[in-house]
């Protein structure tokens, strides 16, 4: 890769411990965004990464 740096997490999200309930449920709008992202990627329902993305945006 010519000068492109990628950031890799030390531990993947699915291997990390669940935070101490500092997060809440996705709002209906966030859920729609996660479902749309999953559908665009060809998945029938959102996965953990889609949900994390929707929670941040």
JOCORHU-V610508 format. One record per helix or strand of 3 or more residues. SS is the DSSP state (2 for helix, 1 for strand). FROM is the first residue (numbers start at 1). TO is the last residue. If there is no record, write none. Layout:
# JOCORHU-V610508
SS_FROM_TO ; SS_FROM_TO
This chain:
# JOCORHU-V610508
2_13_15 ; 2_28_40 ; 2_48_56
